[in-house]
Amino acid sequence: MPHADSLALPEGLTDKHAFYQHVCTVAEALLAPSSPSDPAANWITVLSNAASLLYGSYENYEAAFGRADGRRVNWAGALAFLSLFRCARVGRC
């Protein structure tokens, strides 16, 4: 699924629960690697695509978020703590 297509919300979303179910379904399709050697399996790419999907979906869901002042989401992303990567690589913290 192309990323731009994944930001389109279905008509008739009635509540945030349905919104988040839709976003999770789209995220599974967008982020699933097609093979073990797929570059999409790179964790940086996966986190970036997930953040972009969340941000764009929030902006497109006018009923709860959208672009209106006071409701607009201004950031979606992930924080990576390098100290945790050192622990995983070295085997001790």
ChimeraX attribute file (.defattr): number of C-alpha atoms within 10 A of each C-alpha:
attribute: neighborCount
match mode: 1-to-1
recipient: residues
	/A:1	10
	/A:2	8
	/A:3	14
	/A:4	10
	/A:5	10
	/A:6	18
	/A:7	20
	/A:8	13
	/A:9	16
	/A:10	9
	/A:11	6
	/A:12	8
	/A:13	14
	/A:14	10
	/A:15	11
	/A:16	13
	/A:17	10
	/A:18	12
	/A:19	18
	/A:20	15
	/A:21	11
	/A:22	16
	/A:23	20
	/A:24	15
	/A:25	11
	/A:26	20
	/A:27	19
	/A:28	11
	/A:29	14
	/A:30	19
	/A:31	17
	/A:32	12
	/A:33	15
	/A:34	11
	/A:35	9
	/A:36	8
	/A:37	9
	/A:38	10
	/A:39	12
	/A:40	17
	/A:41	15
	/A:42	11
	/A:43	10
	/A:44	12
	/A:45	13
	/A:46	18
	/A:47	16
	/A:48	14
	/A:49	18
	/A:50	22
	/A:51	16
	/A:52	18
	/A:53	22
	/A:54	21
	/A:55	19
	/A:56	18
	/A:57	21
	/A:58	25
	/A:59	19
	/A:60	16
	/A:61	19
	/A:62	13
	/A:63	13
	/A:64	16
	/A:65	17
	/A:66	18
	/A:67	15
	/A:68	11
	/A:69	8
	/A:70	8
	/A:71	14
	/A:72	15
	/A:73	16
	/A:74	9
	/A:75	10
	/A:76	14
	/A:77	14
	/A:78	11
	/A:79	6
	/A:80	10
	/A:81	8
	/A:82	9
	/A:83	10
	/A:84	11
	/A:85	12
	/A:86	12
	/A:87	11
	/A:88	11
	/A:89	10
	/A:90	8
	/A:91	8
	/A:92	8
	/A:93	10
